[in-house]
Amino acid sequence: MGGKAPIGYDVEDRKLVVNKEETEVVRYIFNRFIGLKSAAAVARELNNQGYKTKAEKPFKIATVRGILTNTTYIGYITHKGNRTTSGNN
């Protein structure tokens, strides 16, 4: 695994490992999006409640959209341009 790990994960020995604290934020984002149906509303709510991104910055609409559309959260990994399942689902 190269590059930055998405929120909810850390990289250990070139593998993604679940970060339990960040996982709660990811679940919150998905659950709130179901209710609010708006990435902007979710970002606003996250920031109002003091949540921060992995880089300790406020959430932007694009950040929330990126999380909602990141295939890693449904068990897909992209390696050298090929998308495969992680084997955990």
PyMOL Python script that loads the backbone (N, CA, C, O; Angstrom):
from pymol import cmd

cmd.read_pdbstr("""\
ATOM      1  N   MET A   1       0.856  -1.172   0.000  1.00  0.00           N
ATOM      2  CA  MET A   1       0.000   0.000   0.000  1.00  0.00           C
ATOM      3  C   MET A   1       0.891   1.220   0.000  1.00  0.00           C
ATOM      4  O   MET A   1       1.709   1.404   0.902  1.00  0.00           O
ATOM      5  N   GLY A   2       0.734   2.045  -1.001  1.00  0.00           N
ATOM      6  CA  GLY A   2       1.457   3.305  -1.057  1.00  0.00           C
ATOM      7  C   GLY A   2       0.484   4.451  -0.921  1.00  0.00           C
ATOM      8  O   GLY A   2      -0.726   4.250  -1.022  1.00  0.00           O
ATOM      9  N   GLY A   3       0.981   5.631  -0.697  1.00  0.00           N
ATOM     10  CA  GLY A   3       0.120   6.807  -0.578  1.00  0.00           C
ATOM     11  C   GLY A   3      -0.504   6.915   0.793  1.00  0.00           C
ATOM     12  O   GLY A   3      -0.164   6.177   1.717  1.00  0.00           O
ATOM     13  N   LYS A   4      -1.451   7.878   0.905  1.00  0.00           N
ATOM     14  CA  LYS A   4      -2.113   8.116   2.185  1.00  0.00           C
ATOM     15  C   LYS A   4      -3.247   7.124   2.394  1.00  0.00           C
ATOM     16  O   LYS A   4      -3.923   6.710   1.452  1.00  0.00           O
ATOM     17  N   ALA A   5      -3.431   6.765   3.619  1.00  0.00           N
ATOM     18  CA  ALA A   5      -4.561   5.898   3.968  1.00  0.00           C
ATOM     19  C   ALA A   5      -5.814   6.755   4.082  1.00  0.00           C
ATOM     20  O   ALA A   5      -5.746   7.878   4.582  1.00  0.00           O
ATOM     21  N   PRO A   6      -6.951   6.247   3.631  1.00  0.00           N
ATOM     22  CA  PRO A   6      -8.199   6.998   3.800  1.00  0.00           C
ATOM     23  C   PRO A   6      -8.588   7.044   5.272  1.00  0.00           C
ATOM     24  O   PRO A   6      -8.165   6.205   6.067  1.00  0.00           O
ATOM     25  N   ILE A   7      -9.395   8.032   5.616  1.00  0.00           N
ATOM     26  CA  ILE A   7      -9.858   8.140   6.993  1.00  0.00           C
ATOM     27  C   ILE A   7     -10.544   6.828   7.381  1.00  0.00           C
ATOM     28  O   ILE A   7     -11.326   6.268   6.611  1.00  0.00           O
ATOM     29  N   GLY A   8     -10.242   6.361   8.567  1.00  0.00           N
ATOM     30  CA  GLY A   8     -10.768   5.078   9.031  1.00  0.00           C
ATOM     31  C   GLY A   8      -9.746   3.967   8.951  1.00  0.00           C
ATOM     32  O   GLY A   8      -9.965   2.868   9.460  1.00  0.00           O
ATOM     33  N   TYR A   9      -8.624   4.259   8.305  1.00  0.00           N
ATOM     34  CA  TYR A   9      -7.554   3.275   8.144  1.00  0.00           C
ATOM     35  C   TYR A   9      -6.199   3.900   8.439  1.00  0.00           C
ATOM     36  O   TYR A   9      -6.017   5.111   8.311  1.00  0.00           O
ATOM     37  N   ASP A  10      -5.259   3.065   8.834  1.00  0.00           N
ATOM     38  CA  ASP A  10      -3.848   3.412   8.933  1.00  0.00           C
ATOM     39  C   ASP A  10      -3.089   2.409   8.082  1.00  0.00           C
ATOM     40  O   ASP A  10      -3.625   1.359   7.725  1.00  0.00           O
ATOM     41  N   VAL A  11      -1.846   2.728   7.756  1.00  0.00           N
ATOM     42  CA  VAL A  11      -1.013   1.804   6.999  1.00  0.00           C
ATOM     43  C   VAL A  11       0.027   1.213   7.939  1.00  0.00           C
ATOM     44  O   VAL A  11       0.775   1.940   8.593  1.00  0.00           O
ATOM     45  N   GLU A  12       0.065  -0.115   7.998  1.00  0.00           N
ATOM     46  CA  GLU A  12       1.083  -0.831   8.772  1.00  0.00           C
ATOM     47  C   GLU A  12       1.627  -1.941   7.887  1.00  0.00           C
ATOM     48  O   GLU A  12       0.862  -2.746   7.356  1.00  0.00           O
ATOM     49  N   ASP A  13       2.924  -1.986   7.729  1.00  0.00           N
ATOM     50  CA  ASP A  13       3.573  -2.993   6.883  1.00  0.00           C
ATOM     51  C   ASP A  13       2.941  -3.030   5.486  1.00  0.00           C
ATOM     52  O   ASP A  13       2.688  -4.103   4.939  1.00  0.00           O
ATOM     53  N   ARG A  14       2.692  -1.858   4.927  1.00  0.00           N
ATOM     54  CA  ARG A  14       2.129  -1.686   3.583  1.00  0.00           C
ATOM     55  C   ARG A  14       0.731  -2.276   3.422  1.00  0.00           C
ATOM     56  O   ARG A  14       0.309  -2.595   2.311  1.00  0.00           O
ATOM     57  N   LYS A  15       0.015  -2.419   4.538  1.00  0.00           N
ATOM     58  CA  LYS A  15      -1.358  -2.929   4.511  1.00  0.00           C
ATOM     59  C   LYS A  15      -2.273  -1.951   5.233  1.00  0.00           C
ATOM     60  O   LYS A  15      -1.857  -1.264   6.166  1.00  0.00           O
ATOM     61  N   LEU A  16      -3.526  -1.896   4.790  1.00  0.00           N
ATOM     62  CA  LEU A  16      -4.513  -1.080   5.483  1.00  0.00           C
ATOM     63  C   LEU A  16      -4.987  -1.783   6.740  1.00  0.00           C
ATOM     64  O   LEU A  16      -5.346  -2.961   6.714  1.00  0.00           O
ATOM     65  N   VAL A  17      -4.983  -1.043   7.842  1.00  0.00           N
ATOM     66  CA  VAL A  17      -5.426  -1.555   9.131  1.00  0.00           C
ATOM     67  C   VAL A  17      -6.491  -0.593   9.651  1.00  0.00           C
ATOM     68  O   VAL A  17      -6.313   0.624   9.587  1.00  0.00           O
ATOM     69  N   VAL A  18      -7.576  -1.123  10.155  1.00  0.00           N
ATOM     70  CA  VAL A  18      -8.682  -0.300  10.639  1.00  0.00           C
ATOM     71  C   VAL A  18      -8.228   0.560  11.817  1.00  0.00           C
ATOM     72  O   VAL A  18      -7.590   0.075  12.751  1.00  0.00           O
ATOM     73  N   ASN A  19      -8.573   1.851  11.751  1.00  0.00           N
ATOM     74  CA  ASN A  19      -8.364   2.787  12.851  1.00  0.00           C
ATOM     75  C   ASN A  19      -9.736   2.969  13.497  1.00  0.00           C
ATOM     76  O   ASN A  19     -10.591   3.665  12.949  1.00  0.00           O
ATOM     77  N   LYS A  20      -9.949   2.351  14.655  1.00  0.00           N
ATOM     78  CA  LYS A  20     -11.280   2.284  15.274  1.00  0.00           C
ATOM     79  C   LYS A  20     -11.882   3.661  15.566  1.00  0.00           C
ATOM     80  O   LYS A  20     -13.083   3.858  15.381  1.00  0.00           O
ATOM     81  N   GLU A  21     -11.070   4.608  16.016  1.00  0.00           N
ATOM     82  CA  GLU A  21     -11.590   5.947  16.304  1.00  0.00           C
ATOM     83  C   GLU A  21     -12.088   6.623  15.026  1.00  0.00           C
ATOM     84  O   GLU A  21     -13.175   7.202  15.009  1.00  0.00           O
ATOM     85  N   GLU A  22     -11.299   6.549  13.967  1.00  0.00           N
ATOM     86  CA  GLU A  22     -11.693   7.179  12.710  1.00  0.00           C
ATOM     87  C   GLU A  22     -12.857   6.448  12.052  1.00  0.00           C
ATOM     88  O   GLU A  22     -13.649   7.056  11.333  1.00  0.00           O
ATOM     89  N   THR A  23     -12.961   5.151  12.296  1.00  0.00           N
ATOM     90  CA  THR A  23     -14.055   4.373  11.720  1.00  0.00           C
ATOM     91  C   THR A  23     -15.402   4.920  12.185  1.00  0.00           C
ATOM     92  O   THR A  23     -16.367   4.927  11.421  1.00  0.00           O
ATOM     93  N   GLU A  24     -15.469   5.371  13.416  1.00  0.00           N
ATOM     94  CA  GLU A  24     -16.713   5.940  13.938  1.00  0.00           C
ATOM     95  C   GLU A  24     -17.115   7.178  13.143  1.00  0.00           C
ATOM     96  O   GLU A  24     -18.301   7.398  12.899  1.00  0.00           O
ATOM     97  N   VAL A  25     -16.141   7.986  12.740  1.00  0.00           N
ATOM     98  CA  VAL A  25     -16.421   9.179  11.939  1.00  0.00           C
ATOM     99  C   VAL A  25     -16.953   8.770  10.569  1.00  0.00           C
ATOM    100  O   VAL A  25     -17.904   9.371  10.069  1.00  0.00           O
ATOM    101  N   VAL A  26     -16.351   7.757   9.963  1.00  0.00           N
ATOM    102  CA  VAL A  26     -16.792   7.286   8.649  1.00  0.00           C
ATOM    103  C   VAL A  26     -18.225   6.763   8.732  1.00  0.00           C
ATOM    104  O   VAL A  26     -19.045   7.071   7.867  1.00  0.00           O
ATOM    105  N   ARG A  27     -18.527   5.992   9.742  1.00  0.00           N
ATOM    106  CA  ARG A  27     -19.898   5.487   9.919  1.00  0.00           C
ATOM    107  C   ARG A  27     -20.881   6.644  10.097  1.00  0.00           C
ATOM    108  O   ARG A  27     -21.975   6.649   9.532  1.00  0.00           O
ATOM    109  N   TYR A  28     -20.464   7.608  10.884  1.00  0.00           N
ATOM    110  CA  TYR A  28     -21.288   8.786  11.121  1.00  0.00           C
ATOM    111  C   TYR A  28     -21.590   9.495   9.802  1.00  0.00           C
ATOM    112  O   TYR A  28     -22.731   9.884   9.551  1.00  0.00           O
ATOM    113  N   ILE A  29     -20.570   9.663   8.962  1.00  0.00           N
ATOM    114  CA  ILE A  29     -20.741  10.332   7.675  1.00  0.00           C
ATOM    115  C   ILE A  29     -21.763   9.591   6.813  1.00  0.00           C
ATOM    116  O   ILE A  29     -22.676  10.208   6.266  1.00  0.00           O
ATOM    117  N   PHE A  30     -21.614   8.282   6.692  1.00  0.00           N
ATOM    118  CA  PHE A  30     -22.551   7.508   5.879  1.00  0.00           C
ATOM    119  C   PHE A  30     -23.970   7.571   6.452  1.00  0.00           C
ATOM    120  O   PHE A  30     -24.931   7.755   5.705  1.00  0.00           O
ATOM    121  N   ASN A  31     -24.102   7.421   7.748  1.00  0.00           N
ATOM    122  CA  ASN A  31     -25.421   7.457   8.376  1.00  0.00           C
ATOM    123  C   ASN A  31     -26.087   8.828   8.245  1.00  0.00           C
ATOM    124  O   ASN A  31     -27.284   8.916   7.973  1.00  0.00           O
ATOM    125  N   ARG A  32     -25.326   9.874   8.434  1.00  0.00           N
ATOM    126  CA  ARG A  32     -25.892  11.222   8.327  1.00  0.00           C
ATOM    127  C   ARG A  32     -26.247  11.562   6.887  1.00  0.00           C
ATOM    128  O   ARG A  32     -27.222  12.272   6.639  1.00  0.00           O
ATOM    129  N   PHE A  33     -25.462  11.058   5.934  1.00  0.00           N
ATOM    130  CA  PHE A  33     -25.779  11.317   4.531  1.00  0.00           C
ATOM    131  C   PHE A  33     -27.102  10.653   4.151  1.00  0.00           C
ATOM    132  O   PHE A  33     -27.884  11.208   3.379  1.00  0.00           O
ATOM    133  N   ILE A  34     -27.345   9.470   4.696  1.00  0.00           N
ATOM    134  CA  ILE A  34     -28.628   8.798   4.442  1.00  0.00           C
ATOM    135  C   ILE A  34     -29.773   9.682   4.934  1.00  0.00           C
ATOM    136  O   ILE A  34     -30.798   9.809   4.263  1.00  0.00           O
ATOM    137  N   GLY A  35     -29.598  10.285   6.095  1.00  0.00           N
ATOM    138  CA  GLY A  35     -30.652  11.130   6.655  1.00  0.00           C
ATOM    139  C   GLY A  35     -30.751  12.496   6.006  1.00  0.00           C
ATOM    140  O   GLY A  35     -31.848  12.977   5.725  1.00  0.00           O
ATOM    141  N   LEU A  36     -29.615  13.119   5.769  1.00  0.00           N
ATOM    142  CA  LEU A  36     -29.610  14.493   5.266  1.00  0.00           C
ATOM    143  C   LEU A  36     -29.642  14.588   3.738  1.00  0.00           C
ATOM    144  O   LEU A  36     -30.115  15.578   3.181  1.00  0.00           O
ATOM    145  N   LYS A  37     -29.135  13.552   3.068  1.00  0.00           N
ATOM    146  CA  LYS A  37     -29.073  13.511   1.601  1.00  0.00           C
ATOM    147  C   LYS A  37     -28.319  14.697   1.004  1.00  0.00           C
ATOM    148  O   LYS A  37     -28.643  15.167  -0.087  1.00  0.00           O
ATOM    149  N   SER A  38     -27.315  15.173   1.730  1.00  0.00           N
ATOM    150  CA  SER A  38     -26.544  16.326   1.268  1.00  0.00           C
ATOM    151  C   SER A  38     -25.136  16.268   1.857  1.00  0.00           C
ATOM    152  O   SER A  38     -24.961  16.266   3.075  1.00  0.00           O
ATOM    153  N   ALA A  39     -24.136  16.221   0.977  1.00  0.00           N
ATOM    154  CA  ALA A  39     -22.742  16.226   1.440  1.00  0.00           C
ATOM    155  C   ALA A  39     -22.416  17.545   2.132  1.00  0.00           C
ATOM    156  O   ALA A  39     -21.656  17.570   3.100  1.00  0.00           O
ATOM    157  N   ALA A  40     -22.992  18.641   1.636  1.00  0.00           N
ATOM    158  CA  ALA A  40     -22.751  19.954   2.247  1.00  0.00           C
ATOM    159  C   ALA A  40     -23.292  19.994   3.672  1.00  0.00           C
ATOM    160  O   ALA A  40     -22.631  20.507   4.574  1.00  0.00           O
ATOM    161  N   ALA A  41     -24.494  19.451   3.877  1.00  0.00           N
ATOM    162  CA  ALA A  41     -25.091  19.428   5.214  1.00  0.00           C
ATOM    163  C   ALA A  41     -24.283  18.545   6.156  1.00  0.00           C
ATOM    164  O   ALA A  41     -24.120  18.875   7.331  1.00  0.00           O
ATOM    165  N   VAL A  42     -23.778  17.426   5.649  1.00  0.00           N
ATOM    166  CA  VAL A  42     -22.957  16.530   6.477  1.00  0.00           C
ATOM    167  C   VAL A  42     -21.656  17.242   6.863  1.00  0.00           C
ATOM    168  O   VAL A  42     -21.253  17.203   8.025  1.00  0.00           O
ATOM    169  N   ALA A  43     -21.002  17.890   5.899  1.00  0.00           N
ATOM    170  CA  ALA A  43     -19.744  18.607   6.184  1.00  0.00           C
ATOM    171  C   ALA A  43     -19.991  19.690   7.233  1.00  0.00           C
ATOM    172  O   ALA A  43     -19.208  19.839   8.171  1.00  0.00           O
ATOM    173  N   ARG A  44     -21.067  20.436   7.076  1.00  0.00           N
ATOM    174  CA  ARG A  44     -21.401  21.496   8.030  1.00  0.00           C
ATOM    175  C   ARG A  44     -21.605  20.913   9.427  1.00  0.00           C
ATOM    176  O   ARG A  44     -21.107  21.452  10.416  1.00  0.00           O
ATOM    177  N   GLU A  45     -22.344  19.808   9.494  1.00  0.00           N
ATOM    178  CA  GLU A  45     -22.619  19.168  10.786  1.00  0.00           C
ATOM    179  C   GLU A  45     -21.333  18.658  11.433  1.00  0.00           C
ATOM    180  O   GLU A  45     -21.119  18.848  12.630  1.00  0.00           O
ATOM    181  N   LEU A  46     -20.484  18.015  10.645  1.00  0.00           N
ATOM    182  CA  LEU A  46     -19.203  17.514  11.166  1.00  0.00           C
ATOM    183  C   LEU A  46     -18.377  18.646  11.756  1.00  0.00           C
ATOM    184  O   LEU A  46     -17.833  18.528  12.853  1.00  0.00           O
ATOM    185  N   ASN A  47     -18.291  19.746  11.012  1.00  0.00           N
ATOM    186  CA  ASN A  47     -17.492  20.885  11.474  1.00  0.00           C
ATOM    187  C   ASN A  47     -18.097  21.546  12.705  1.00  0.00           C
ATOM    188  O   ASN A  47     -17.371  21.956  13.611  1.00  0.00           O
ATOM    189  N   ASN A  48     -19.415  21.650  12.743  1.00  0.00           N
ATOM    190  CA  ASN A  48     -20.090  22.227  13.914  1.00  0.00           C
ATOM    191  C   ASN A  48     -19.858  21.397  15.165  1.00  0.00           C
ATOM    192  O   ASN A  48     -19.845  21.924  16.277  1.00  0.00           O
ATOM    193  N   GLN A  49     -19.675  20.089  14.975  1.00  0.00           N
ATOM    194  CA  GLN A  49     -19.455  19.199  16.114  1.00  0.00           C
ATOM    195  C   GLN A  49     -17.966  19.013  16.433  1.00  0.00           C
ATOM    196  O   GLN A  49     -17.614  18.270  17.349  1.00  0.00           O
ATOM    197  N   GLY A  50     -17.098  19.687  15.677  1.00  0.00           N
ATOM    198  CA  GLY A  50     -15.671  19.660  15.978  1.00  0.00           C
ATOM    199  C   GLY A  50     -14.885  18.508  15.371  1.00  0.00           C
ATOM    200  O   GLY A  50     -13.720  18.312  15.717  1.00  0.00           O
ATOM    201  N   TYR A  51     -15.498  17.743  14.475  1.00  0.00           N
ATOM    202  CA  TYR A  51     -14.762  16.667  13.819  1.00  0.00           C
ATOM    203  C   TYR A  51     -13.711  17.254  12.878  1.00  0.00           C
ATOM    204  O   TYR A  51     -13.900  18.334  12.319  1.00  0.00           O
ATOM    205  N   LYS A  52     -12.610  16.536  12.710  1.00  0.00           N
ATOM    206  CA  LYS A  52     -11.531  16.950  11.808  1.00  0.00           C
ATOM    207  C   LYS A  52     -11.184  15.799  10.869  1.00  0.00           C
ATOM    208  O   LYS A  52     -11.459  14.635  11.162  1.00  0.00           O
ATOM    209  N   THR A  53     -10.577  16.144   9.738  1.00  0.00           N
ATOM    210  CA  THR A  53     -10.110  15.133   8.792  1.00  0.00           C
ATOM    211  C   THR A  53      -8.858  14.475   9.359  1.00  0.00           C
ATOM    212  O   THR A  53      -8.374  14.849  10.428  1.00  0.00           O
ATOM    213  N   LYS A  54      -8.349  13.508   8.640  1.00  0.00           N
ATOM    214  CA  LYS A  54      -7.118  12.824   9.043  1.00  0.00           C
ATOM    215  C   LYS A  54      -5.958  13.827   9.154  1.00  0.00           C
ATOM    216  O   LYS A  54      -5.046  13.647   9.961  1.00  0.00           O
ATOM    217  N   ALA A  55      -6.008  14.877   8.336  1.00  0.00           N
ATOM    218  CA  ALA A  55      -4.969  15.915   8.345  1.00  0.00           C
ATOM    219  C   ALA A  55      -5.289  17.017   9.363  1.00  0.00           C
ATOM    220  O   ALA A  55      -4.667  18.080   9.346  1.00  0.00           O
ATOM    221  N   GLU A  56      -6.259  16.762  10.247  1.00  0.00           N
ATOM    222  CA  GLU A  56      -6.653  17.714  11.296  1.00  0.00           C
ATOM    223  C   GLU A  56      -7.187  19.027  10.734  1.00  0.00           C
ATOM    224  O   GLU A  56      -6.960  20.092  11.308  1.00  0.00           O
ATOM    225  N   LYS A  57      -7.895  18.948   9.610  1.00  0.00           N
ATOM    226  CA  LYS A  57      -8.500  20.126   8.996  1.00  0.00           C
ATOM    227  C   LYS A  57     -10.015  19.969   9.019  1.00  0.00           C
ATOM    228  O   LYS A  57     -10.525  18.857   9.161  1.00  0.00           O
ATOM    229  N   PRO A  58     -10.739  21.087   8.880  1.00  0.00           N
ATOM    230  CA  PRO A  58     -12.201  20.977   8.806  1.00  0.00           C
ATOM    231  C   PRO A  58     -12.623  20.191   7.565  1.00  0.00           C
ATOM    232  O   PRO A  58     -11.898  20.146   6.570  1.00  0.00           O
ATOM    233  N   PHE A  59     -13.788  19.582   7.634  1.00  0.00           N
ATOM    234  CA  PHE A  59     -14.324  18.837   6.495  1.00  0.00           C
ATOM    235  C   PHE A  59     -14.844  19.794   5.438  1.00  0.00           C
ATOM    236  O   PHE A  59     -15.502  20.786   5.751  1.00  0.00           O
ATOM    237  N   LYS A  60     -14.546  19.489   4.193  1.00  0.00           N
ATOM    238  CA  LYS A  60     -15.098  20.222   3.055  1.00  0.00           C
ATOM    239  C   LYS A  60     -16.124  19.321   2.383  1.00  0.00           C
ATOM    240  O   LYS A  60     -16.150  18.114   2.620  1.00  0.00           O
ATOM    241  N   ILE A  61     -16.960  19.908   1.553  1.00  0.00           N
ATOM    242  CA  ILE A  61     -17.955  19.129   0.819  1.00  0.00           C
ATOM    243  C   ILE A  61     -17.253  18.056  -0.009  1.00  0.00           C
ATOM    244  O   ILE A  61     -17.689  16.905  -0.042  1.00  0.00           O
ATOM    245  N   ALA A  62     -16.169  18.437  -0.676  1.00  0.00           N
ATOM    246  CA  ALA A  62     -15.428  17.487  -1.521  1.00  0.00           C
ATOM    247  C   ALA A  62     -14.854  16.338  -0.699  1.00  0.00           C
ATOM    248  O   ALA A  62     -14.776  15.209  -1.184  1.00  0.00           O
ATOM    249  N   THR A  63     -14.454  16.611   0.533  1.00  0.00           N
ATOM    250  CA  THR A  63     -13.920  15.556   1.397  1.00  0.00           C
ATOM    251  C   THR A  63     -15.011  14.545   1.725  1.00  0.00           C
ATOM    252  O   THR A  63     -14.780  13.337   1.665  1.00  0.00           O
ATOM    253  N   VAL A  64     -16.189  15.032   2.068  1.00  0.00           N
ATOM    254  CA  VAL A  64     -17.314  14.147   2.386  1.00  0.00           C
ATOM    255  C   VAL A  64     -17.695  13.336   1.150  1.00  0.00           C
ATOM    256  O   VAL A  64     -17.906  12.127   1.245  1.00  0.00           O
ATOM    257  N   ARG A  65     -17.785  13.989  -0.006  1.00  0.00           N
ATOM    258  CA  ARG A  65     -18.103  13.270  -1.246  1.00  0.00           C
ATOM    259  C   ARG A  65     -17.060  12.192  -1.539  1.00  0.00           C
ATOM    260  O   ARG A  65     -17.399  11.082  -1.951  1.00  0.00           O
ATOM    261  N   GLY A  66     -15.793  12.532  -1.321  1.00  0.00           N
ATOM    262  CA  GLY A  66     -14.716  11.566  -1.549  1.00  0.00           C
ATOM    263  C   GLY A  66     -14.851  10.338  -0.674  1.00  0.00           C
ATOM    264  O   GLY A  66     -14.594   9.220  -1.120  1.00  0.00           O
ATOM    265  N   ILE A  67     -15.254  10.540   0.568  1.00  0.00           N
ATOM    266  CA  ILE A  67     -15.462   9.418   1.481  1.00  0.00           C
ATOM    267  C   ILE A  67     -16.652   8.580   1.015  1.00  0.00           C
ATOM    268  O   ILE A  67     -16.585   7.351   1.000  1.00  0.00           O
ATOM    269  N   LEU A  68     -17.727   9.244   0.641  1.00  0.00           N
ATOM    270  CA  LEU A  68     -18.946   8.540   0.230  1.00  0.00           C
ATOM    271  C   LEU A  68     -18.755   7.728  -1.055  1.00  0.00           C
ATOM    272  O   LEU A  68     -19.468   6.751  -1.283  1.00  0.00           O
ATOM    273  N   THR A  69     -17.808   8.124  -1.878  1.00  0.00           N
ATOM    274  CA  THR A  69     -17.597   7.435  -3.156  1.00  0.00           C
ATOM    275  C   THR A  69     -16.335   6.583  -3.182  1.00  0.00           C
ATOM    276  O   THR A  69     -16.018   5.986  -4.212  1.00  0.00           O
ATOM    277  N   ASN A  70     -15.615   6.515  -2.080  1.00  0.00           N
ATOM    278  CA  ASN A  70     -14.375   5.744  -2.014  1.00  0.00           C
ATOM    279  C   ASN A  70     -14.699   4.252  -1.951  1.00  0.00           C
ATOM    280  O   ASN A  70     -15.322   3.786  -0.997  1.00  0.00           O
ATOM    281  N   THR A  71     -14.280   3.515  -2.960  1.00  0.00           N
ATOM    282  CA  THR A  71     -14.607   2.087  -3.027  1.00  0.00           C
ATOM    283  C   THR A  71     -13.907   1.251  -1.952  1.00  0.00           C
ATOM    284  O   THR A  71     -14.278   0.096  -1.743  1.00  0.00           O
ATOM    285  N   THR A  72     -12.926   1.796  -1.284  1.00  0.00           N
ATOM    286  CA  THR A  72     -12.263   1.072  -0.193  1.00  0.00           C
ATOM    287  C   THR A  72     -13.276   0.709   0.896  1.00  0.00           C
ATOM    288  O   THR A  72     -13.168  -0.350   1.514  1.00  0.00           O
ATOM    289  N   TYR A  73     -14.255   1.580   1.130  1.00  0.00           N
ATOM    290  CA  TYR A  73     -15.227   1.345   2.192  1.00  0.00           C
ATOM    291  C   TYR A  73     -16.197   0.216   1.885  1.00  0.00           C
ATOM    292  O   TYR A  73     -16.894  -0.256   2.784  1.00  0.00           O
ATOM    293  N   ILE A  74     -16.257  -0.228   0.629  1.00  0.00           N
ATOM    294  CA  ILE A  74     -17.105  -1.376   0.305  1.00  0.00           C
ATOM    295  C   ILE A  74     -16.272  -2.614  -0.019  1.00  0.00           C
ATOM    296  O   ILE A  74     -16.792  -3.615  -0.512  1.00  0.00           O
ATOM    297  N   GLY A  75     -14.972  -2.531   0.263  1.00  0.00           N
ATOM    298  CA  GLY A  75     -14.128  -3.710   0.161  1.00  0.00           C
ATOM    299  C   GLY A  75     -13.321  -3.857  -1.105  1.00  0.00           C
ATOM    300  O   GLY A  75     -12.811  -4.943  -1.379  1.00  0.00           O
ATOM    301  N   TYR A  76     -13.184  -2.792  -1.895  1.00  0.00           N
ATOM    302  CA  TYR A  76     -12.364  -2.868  -3.101  1.00  0.00           C
ATOM    303  C   TYR A  76     -11.029  -2.178  -2.893  1.00  0.00           C
ATOM    304  O   TYR A  76     -10.952  -1.134  -2.244  1.00  0.00           O
ATOM    305  N   ILE A  77      -9.990  -2.760  -3.439  1.00  0.00           N
ATOM    306  CA  ILE A  77      -8.637  -2.220  -3.392  1.00  0.00           C
ATOM    307  C   ILE A  77      -8.156  -2.065  -4.833  1.00  0.00           C
ATOM    308  O   ILE A  77      -8.359  -2.958  -5.656  1.00  0.00           O
ATOM    309  N   THR A  78      -7.520  -0.935  -5.137  1.00  0.00           N
ATOM    310  CA  THR A  78      -6.940  -0.746  -6.461  1.00  0.00           C
ATOM    311  C   THR A  78      -5.429  -0.874  -6.346  1.00  0.00           C
ATOM    312  O   THR A  78      -4.797  -0.190  -5.541  1.00  0.00           O
ATOM    313  N   HIS A  79      -4.858  -1.751  -7.154  1.00  0.00           N
ATOM    314  CA  HIS A  79      -3.411  -1.976  -7.159  1.00  0.00           C
ATOM    315  C   HIS A  79      -2.937  -2.005  -8.601  1.00  0.00           C
ATOM    316  O   HIS A  79      -3.364  -2.849  -9.389  1.00  0.00           O
ATOM    317  N   LYS A  80      -2.057  -1.084  -8.938  1.00  0.00           N
ATOM    318  CA  LYS A  80      -1.516  -0.986 -10.296  1.00  0.00           C
ATOM    319  C   LYS A  80      -2.634  -0.914 -11.339  1.00  0.00           C
ATOM    320  O   LYS A  80      -2.563  -1.536 -12.399  1.00  0.00           O
ATOM    321  N   GLY A  81      -3.664  -0.140 -11.006  1.00  0.00           N
ATOM    322  CA  GLY A  81      -4.756   0.072 -11.941  1.00  0.00           C
ATOM    323  C   GLY A  81      -5.812  -1.010 -11.963  1.00  0.00           C
ATOM    324  O   GLY A  81      -6.816  -0.872 -12.663  1.00  0.00           O
ATOM    325  N   ASN A  82      -5.613  -2.088 -11.212  1.00  0.00           N
ATOM    326  CA  ASN A  82      -6.582  -3.183 -11.162  1.00  0.00           C
ATOM    327  C   ASN A  82      -7.369  -3.130  -9.859  1.00  0.00           C
ATOM    328  O   ASN A  82      -6.788  -3.015  -8.780  1.00  0.00           O
ATOM    329  N   ARG A  83      -8.690  -3.215  -9.963  1.00  0.00           N
ATOM    330  CA  ARG A  83      -9.528  -3.194  -8.770  1.00  0.00           C
ATOM    331  C   ARG A  83      -9.917  -4.609  -8.389  1.00  0.00           C
ATOM    332  O   ARG A  83     -10.438  -5.355  -9.218  1.00  0.00           O
ATOM    333  N   THR A  84      -9.667  -4.986  -7.143  1.00  0.00           N
ATOM    334  CA  THR A  84     -10.002  -6.317  -6.648  1.00  0.00           C
ATOM    335  C   THR A  84     -10.666  -6.178  -5.273  1.00  0.00           C
ATOM    336  O   THR A  84     -10.623  -5.112  -4.660  1.00  0.00           O
ATOM    337  N   THR A  85     -11.272  -7.255  -4.803  1.00  0.00           N
ATOM    338  CA  THR A  85     -11.831  -7.229  -3.459  1.00  0.00           C
ATOM    339  C   THR A  85     -10.691  -7.439  -2.471  1.00  0.00           C
ATOM    340  O   THR A  85      -9.672  -8.059  -2.776  1.00  0.00           O
ATOM    341  N   SER A  86     -10.905  -6.900  -1.282  1.00  0.00           N
ATOM    342  CA  SER A  86      -9.880  -6.988  -0.249  1.00  0.00           C
ATOM    343  C   SER A  86      -9.836  -8.352   0.413  1.00  0.00           C
ATOM    344  O   SER A  86      -8.881  -8.670   1.122  1.00  0.00           O
ATOM    345  N   GLY A  87     -10.867  -9.165   0.185  1.00  0.00           N
ATOM    346  CA  GLY A  87     -10.923 -10.483   0.825  1.00  0.00           C
ATOM    347  C   GLY A  87     -11.539 -10.442   2.193  1.00  0.00           C
ATOM    348  O   GLY A  87     -11.662 -11.476   2.851  1.00  0.00           O
ATOM    349  N   ASN A  88     -11.941  -9.231   2.651  1.00  0.00           N
ATOM    350  CA  ASN A  88     -12.540  -9.087   3.979  1.00  0.00           C
ATOM    351  C   ASN A  88     -14.044  -8.991   3.934  1.00  0.00           C
ATOM    352  O   ASN A  88     -14.673  -8.802   4.976  1.00  0.00           O
ATOM    353  N   ASN A  89     -14.653  -9.114   2.754  1.00  0.00           N
ATOM    354  CA  ASN A  89     -16.106  -8.944   2.714  1.00  0.00           C
ATOM    355  C   ASN A  89     -16.793 -10.206   2.277  1.00  0.00           C
ATOM    356  O   ASN A  89     -18.021 -10.241   2.187  1.00  0.00           O
TER     357      ASN A  89
END
""", "prot")
cmd.dss("prot")
cmd.show_as("cartoon", "prot")
cmd.util.cbc("prot")
cmd.orient("prot")
